[in-house]
C-alpha cells in the first residue's frame, strides 16, 4: 500500500526543482529541440552531467567540456551518504564519488510518559512495516531520492506482546490497560491511547487560625457634636474573661500517591501553626484560645503565634516633661497631646486622642492619632521594634558584653602563659576604660529606658536594672564581676531584646489626620483620614491611603510595598513630590512630581486627573 505524500514533502520537492534549468538542460527536451530543428549536436546535448536512479542504484554521468555537475537531493526516510559523509539536503556529485543510500526506519509505535509520571500513552504510527525501495528517475541534471513502500513485502507487524515488552522494559506497571492496547491494534485510530495511570498524592491542609476579634481598628476615634468623645472606650477591641478569642484548626496530613512506575509520591507536608499563650490566656485541648481577663486581645509572631491580653496604660492628659517619657509593655492610651521632645514607646498599640508635636512614637502594634502630627517620628510594627530603645540598647549592650568576654578570655590566656594572675573585675574595668568606652554609655541609656517603664510592668525589668547599675559602682563591680555574672547579664539582655521582637504584631497600621515635616514607617498600611501630608517621608510595607477627597500630598516622599491611593498631589509651588509603589499608584489630581511603579519611573509636568499608574502603563511611557 502506497502512502500518500504529505504537504511538507511536496513543498520540499517543489523548492528543490529548478524549473528553468530543467526546461533547457534535460536530455529529453534537448533531443526534442534538436529533432524539431533537424539538427543533432552531440556536444551540446551532453555538455551537463546527469544522474539517474535505476533498479535501486544511483548512476552518475560526468559533464563534458565544462558543463555542470549533476545535483542529488534527498527526502526522508532516505539517507544519502557521499564519500562516507551524510548529506543533509543536496550535493553536487561526480562519477568518482562513493555514493550510498540507506533507509531510516521509523518506530511503529511509541510509549510516552507525561512529565508528572502519572499517565502513560501508547501511540501507534503504523501496524505493519513494509520494505522500502528507491523510486526510479529519468537521467536528469538534478534528481531527488525518494522511497516508496513495497506493500507485497511486510518486514514487521506490531503485536500486543511487542507493546507489553516495551512497557516492561520501561518499568511501567501501574494500572495497565491491556484491553485498550488490543483495541487500538485491532482498530487503529493512530491517536495516543491511555494505557497506564498512577494516582496523584492528595495534598494535606495547613493548620489554620480562626480569629474571633478584629485585629485592626477601623476607626479609633469618634466625634460627637464636633468634639472628640473621650469617654467612649468601646472602639478599642476588647474581650471579657471567658470569651473565646481564637481557635486553631489542626493541619491534615496528605495521602500518598504513586506514578506509572509504581513509585510512591509523597504529598507536600502541611504547615503547622505553633501556638503560645501568655498567663492571661488559656489554650484548651481542642485548640480554643480563651481570655482569662478583660482587655485587648492580640496576636504576635510569625511562625509561632503568641496570644495575650494586652493591659492598657492610660495617660489622662498630655505626655510632657512632668509625666516623662512613656515606656510600657502593652497598649498606651493618651487622652491629651504628646509634646516636644517626648517619647512614647509601646509593646502594643498607641492611641493618641490629641496631637503629636516634635515627638517620637514607637509601637510594636498600630498607632492611631486623632489630631495632627508635626515634626515627629512614628514607627509601627517591625519599625516599632527596630526603633524601640529597649530593643536597641539591650541588643547593643549584648554585643558589647560578647566583645568584653572574648577580650577577657584572651587577656587571661596571655597572663597564664606568663604565669601571672589578675582579678576578673580588674580586667573588666581596664577593658571598659580602654577598648569598650561605648559600653558605659549603652548601660546608661538602658537604665534611662527602664526607669521610664511604667510601674505596672517595671518589676519585670527589676533584675536587669539592678545588674546594670553595678557598672557605675567600680568597687562593687570589682568584687561582683565574674564570668558567670556576665553570662547571666548577657542572657538577660538577649531575652529582653528577643521579647520586644516577639511583640511585633502582624496586621498593623498608622492612622492619622495629617502630618507635616514628619517621618512615618509601618510594616502595615498608613491611612491619612483627613487633611493630608506636607514635607514628610512615609514608608509602608503595605498601602498608603488618603481617604478625604481634598487631602493633599505636597513636598513629600511616599513609598509603599503595595498601592498608593492619593487625592491631590503636588501644587503650583514647585516643591518636589515623589510617589513610589511596588504595585500601583492612583491619583485624583496631580500637578507635578515623580511617579515610580516597580522599576519604572516618570516625571509629571502637566496636570493629570483620575489617573492610574501600574507597571504596564509605566512601561509604555518608558
N, C-alpha and C positions, 0 to 999 in steps of 0.2 A: 504493500500500500504506500503510494507516494504521499509525502507530506506537502501541504500547500506552503509555498514560500511566504514568509512574513513580510509585512510592510517595511520593516527596518532593513531586511536583506535585499529587498527590491530596490530600496532607496540607495543602498551602498552600491549595488550593481550599476545603477544609472549614473552615480557620481564617478565611478571608475571608467566608464565608457567615454572615449574621446570620439564623438560622432564625426567631427570634421576630418580627423585623421583617417577614420575608417572609410570615409567617402572616397579618399584618394589613394589609400595605401593597401587596401585588401587585395589579395591576389585575384579573387573572383571578379571584382569590379574593374581591376586593371585589364584583365583579359577581355571583359565586355567592351570597354572603351576601345581597346586595340582592334577588336574584331569589327566594331562599328565603323572605324576609320580605315579598315582594311590594312592595318599595319600591326606588326608584332615586333616589338623591340625587347629582346630578351634582357638586355642590360637594364632597361628602365623597370621592367616588371620585377626583377629580382634584386633591386637595389637595397630595400629594407629587409631586415631579418624577420623571421616569424616563428611562432611556437604553436604546438598543437597537442591536445590530449587524445590519445588513441589507445584503446584497449588497456586502460589503467597505466599507460606510460606517457611520459612527457617528452615530446620531441622538440628539439630546438634547432633552427636553421640560421646560421650566421648571416649578417648583411654583406652585400657586395659593393665595392667601390665607395666606401664611406657612408653607407646607409645607416639607419638607426637600428640599435639593438632591440629585440623584442622585449615586452614587459609582461610579467606574470603577477597577478594579484590573487588573493585567496579570501574565501568566506568560510567561517567556522561551520561545521566542526573540522574542516580540513586544515591541516598544518603544512606549511611549505618550508622546507629546510634546504638552504643553498650553501654549499661548502661548510656543512656542519653548523650553520647559524640559522635559527628560526626567523622567518620573515614575518613582520607584524602586519603589513598591508600589501605592499607591492615592491617589485625589484626588477631591474633590467638583468637579462641573462644572456649567456652565450653557450655554444656547444661544449666549451671546455669546462663549464661549471658542473659540480656534482650536485644534482638536483634530486631531492627525495620528497616524498609526501607521506603524510600519516593522518589518521583519523583520531580526534579526541572524543573518547567515549563519555557521554554524559550519564550521570546516575539515573536509574529508572525511577527511584523514589528517594525521599529524604525524611528523616525524623528530626523535627525542630522542637527544642525545649525553650519555653519562654524565659525571660530574664529572671523572673521571680521563682523559677523552677517549680511552679505549681501546675503547669499544663504541658503536655507533650502532644505534638500533632504529626500525623502521617500524611505526607503529600506525595501522591502517585503522579509521576510525569508521563510514563508510558508503561503499559503492561508487558509489551514484548520489545526486545532489542533485535532489529534487523541488521543484516550485513549492509555495509555502505560501500558504494563504488563511485569512482570519479566519473563525472559526466563528460563524454567525448565532446571535443570542439573542432571547428574548422581551423585550418592553418591561418593564423591572424597575427598581426604585429602586436596585439595586446589580447591576452586571454585571461579568463577568470576561472580559478579552480573551484568547482562546487561538487558536492556529493549528493547522491540520491540513494534512498533505501531500496534494497532488493527484497521485496516482500515474499519472495519464494524461499529465502534463507533466513530462518529465525535462529539467532545466536543464544538468546536468553529469555526466559519468562519469569515474571515475579510471582512467587507463591507465598502463601501465608507463613510458611516456615522461614522464608527469607527475611520477612519483616520481623518475626519474633526473634530471630537470631541477632538482628541488629539491636533490637530493644534490649536483649540480654547483654549484648556486648557493651552497650551504653549504661548498663545497670539500672535501667528504667523498670520499676516493678510495681508501683503503687496504682491500684485500681485499673489494671489493664483491660481494655475493651476489645477482646478478640473478635467479637461479632461485627464491630464497626470496621475493622480491618478486612474481614472476609467480605462484607457487603461492598466495600469500595473496590476490592479486586474483582468481584462478580459483576458489579455495575459501576464502572468508574465514573466519577464526577470530575476528577483531576483538580479537586479543591482540597485544602488542608482539612483533615478529619481528626477530631479529638480522640486520642486513643489511650491516654493515661492522665490522671489528675491527682494532685495532692490536696491537702487541706490546710488552708492558711491558719496561722495561730490567731486566736481570739484575744484581742488586747484587753488588758485589765483596766481598771478605773482608778485614777488617782484619788487619794483621800481629799475630801472637801471640807470646808468650814462654813457652816451656816451661821451667819451673824444676825442677831435679832435686835440690833440697835444701830443708829445712824453713826457712821464713823466720821462724817463730816457735818459741819454746821452750815446749813444753807444760808441762814441769815441770823446773826447772833444778837443783833440789837433792834429793838422795836421803838417806835416813836408814838407818843400819844399827845395830841393837840400841839404838835410842833416841838415837843421836848422829849428827851430820852427818858424812857421808863427804867429807872434804876432798881425798882422793886421786883421786876419780873425776872426770876431766875430760871424759869421753866424752859427757856430756849437753849440752855446748855444741856446736852444729852445726859440723862441720869437714870439710874435704876434704884430700886429698893431692895432691901435684904430679902433673899429668897427668889429673886427674879432670875429666869433663865436668860442668859445673855448670848450664848452661842452653843453650837453643837457640832462635834466632829463626826463626819460620816467616814467610816473606815474605808481604806482602799480595798479594791477587789483584785485578786490575782488573775492573770490571764490564763487561757487554756492553750497548751502547746499544740502545734500542728505538725505536718510532715510534707516533704516535697515529693516529686515523682520518683526520686531515687530512694525514698524511704527514710531519708534523714529527718531528724526531729527539728522543727522550727520552734524556737523558744520565743514567747511574746516579750515585748519590751517591759521590763519591770515597772510596775506603777510607782508613783511617787507618794511617799507618806508625808504626813504633817506631824511634827513633834510639838506637843502642847506642854507648856509650863505654866503653872498657876501660882500666883503670889498668895500670901496669907489671907488676903481679903476675898479670895475666890476659891471655889470648890470644883474639882473635876470628878464627876460621877463615873461609875464603871461603864455606863452606856455612852460615854463621851459628851455628856452635857456639862456646860460650864455655868455654875450658879453663883450669883453675887451673895457674899456673906455680910455686906454692909451697904449703906446708901452712898452713892457718889457717881462719878462719871466713869463708865467702863471704857477701857482702852486696850488695843492690841499693839504690841511692839514686836520687832524682829522680823526676819525674812524666812530662813529655813526653819527656825524654831520660833513658834508663836507663843508669846508670853502674854497672859491675861492678868489684868489687875483692875482694881477700883481706885481711881485717882482721887486723892484728897485735895481739896482746894485751899489755897491761902488767899485770903481776901484783904485787900487794902481799901479801906473805906473812902480815902481821899486821894491826894497826889502822892506820887513817888518822888521824893525830893531829898534834900540834904538831911532833913530830920528823920525820915524813915530809913535812909541809907539805901544802898543797892539791895535788890531783892533777888535772892537765890533760893529756889525751892524745888524739892523732888516731887513735883505734882503740878496741878494747874494753878495759875496765878490769875486772880481777878482784880483789876484795878478800876475803881469807880471814878477816879479822877484822871489827871494827866500824868505823864512821865516827863519830868522836867530836865533841864540842861545837865548834860554830863552824867546822867544816872544810867544804871544798868539793871535790866530785868532779865533774869535767866531762869528758865523753867524746864524741868524734865517732864514736860506735859504740854498743855495748851496755855496760851496767854490771851486773856480777854481784857481789852482796854476800852472803857466807855468814853474816855476823853481823847486828848491828842497826845502826840509824841513829839517832843522838842529836843533836838540835838542829843538824842539818847540812843542806847543800843538795846535791842530786844532780841533774845535768842530763845528758841523753843524747839524741843525735840518733836513736838507736835505742831499744831497750827497756831497762827497769830491772827487775831481779829481786832481791828482798831476802828472804833466808831467815828472818831474825829479825824484830824489831819495828821500827816507825818511830815515833819520839817527837819531837814538837816540830820537825819537819823539813819540807823542801820538796823534792818530787820532780817533775821535769819531763821528759817524754819526747817524742820525735818532733818535731813542729812546735814545741811549747813548749820542748823541749830546745834548739832553735835560738834561739828568741826570748829565752830566759833565759841563753843561753851568754854568758859575759863577753867572750870573744874576739870573738864576733859583735857584741855590743853596743858595746864600746869602739872597735873598728875602724870600725863604722858611725858612731858619734857623732863620732869624730875625723875621719872623711871629711867630714862635714857642716861641722865647724869649719874644715877646710882650704879647702873650697869658699868659705866666707864670707871667709876670710882673703885668698884670691886675688882675689875680687871687690872687696873693700875696698882691697887694694893697687893694683889697676888704677885705681880712682877717684882714689886719692891721687897716683899717678904722672901721671894726666891733669891733675889740678889743678896740680901742680908744673910740668908742661910749659907750661901756659898762662901761668904766671908766669916761665917761663924759669929755673926752679930745678931742681936735681938733688939726689938723696939715694940712698944705697945701699939696695938692696932689703932687706938684712938689718936695717937700721935701721927700715924701715917695718914689718917683721915684729915686731921687738921692741916697737915702740910699740903696735902693734895688740894684741899679747898682754898688754901691761900695762894697756891702757885698755878696749878693746872685747871682747876674747876672753879674759877671765880664766879661763874654764872650760877652756880648751884645755890648759894645762899639767896640770890635774887629770886630764883624759882620757888624756893621754900617760902620766902616772904609773901610772894604773890598767892601761893596756895593757901597760906594761913589767912590772907585777906579775904579770899573767896569763902573759906569755911566759916569765918567769923560773920559773914553776911547771910549764911544759910539760916532760914527762919527756924524758930525753936521747935516746930513740930518734927522736923527731921534732923535737927542739929546733932542729936545724940548718936545718930548713926555714924557720924564722922568724928566722934569724940576721940577715939583711939588714934586716928590719923592726925588730928590736931596736936595731941599730946606728944607723939613721936616727932612731929615737925618742929615743935617748939624747942626740943633738945638741941637742935643745930645752932641756936642762938645762946646757948649756955655752954661755953667751951669747957669749963671744969666738969660739968655733968657729962658732956659728950665724950670727954677723955676717959671717964670711968665707964660709961654705958656702951660706947661704941665697940661692938664685936661683929664678927662676920655674920652670926645668926641674927643679930639686931637688924643689920642692913638687908638681909634676906627677907625678914618679916616685913620691914618697911617697904621693900620693893614689891612684895606680894600684895600688900595693902594698896599701894599706888596702882598696880596693874588692875586689881579688882575694881578700883574706883573709876578709872577711865573706861574699862570694859562695861561697867554698869551704866555709865552715861551713854555709851554707844548702843547698848541694848534697849535704851529708852526711845530710840528713834521709831516714830510711828510711820506707817506706810502712806496712808491716804491723808496727806496734809495739804494745807493751803494758807496763803496770806490774803486776808480780806481787808481792804482799806477804802476810804472815800477818795482821798487824793494824797499825793506826795510831791514834795518839792526838795530838790537838792539832796536826795537820799539814795540809799543802796538797799535793794531788796533781793534776797536769794531764797529760793524754795525748791525742794525736790518734788513738789506738787504744783498745783495751779497758783497763779497770782490773779486775784479778782479785784478790779477797781470799780467800785459801785457807783461813784458819782462824778466828781469834777474832773479827775484825770491825773496826768503825770507831767511834771515840768523838771527839766535839768536833772534827771535821775537815771540811775542804772538799775535795770531789773533783769534778773535771770531766773528762769523757771524751767525745771526739767519736764514739766507738763505744759500747760497752756497759759497764755496771758490774755485775759478777757476784760474788755471795757464794757460795762453794762448800760451806762447812761448815754442817750443819743447825742448829747452835747459834750461828752467827755473828750478832753484834748490830750494829745501826746506831743510835746514840743521840746526840742533840745534834749531828747532822752535817747538812751541806748537800751533797746529791748531785745532779749534773746530767749527763745523758747525751744524746748525739745519737741514740742507738738505744734500747736496752732497759735497765731496771734490774731485776735479779733479786735480791731481798733475802730474808733469812730472818726475823729478829726485829727489828722496827723500833720505836724509842721505848721507853718504860718508864713506871714509876709516879712518876718523879722530876719530871715536868713540863718537862723540858728539850726545847726545840723541835727537831724533826727535819723537814727538807724533802727530798722526793724529786721530782725534776723530770726528765722524759724526753720525748723527741720522739715515740716510737712506743708504748711500753708499759711498765707497771710491774707486777711480780709480787711479792707478799709472802706469806711463810708465816704470819706473825703480826704484826699491827701494833696497838700500844696507842694511840698518838696521834701526831698530826703533820699535815703538809700534803702533799698529793699533787697534782702537776700533770702532765698529759699534753697536749702541744701547747699550745693556748691556754686549756685548761680546767683549773680547779683546784678542789679540795675539801678541807675540813678533816675530819680523822678524830678523833672524840672517844670513840667506843666501840670496843672490841676487834673487829678483823676477822681472819679466818683464811682462808688459801688463796685469796687474792683477786687477781684480775687487773684492772688498770685500763687501759683504752685509750680512744681518742677517742670511740667510740660510747657506752660506759658512762658516761664523764665528761659527755658532752653530755646524757644523760638525767638525771644528777644535777643539772646546772645548770638 
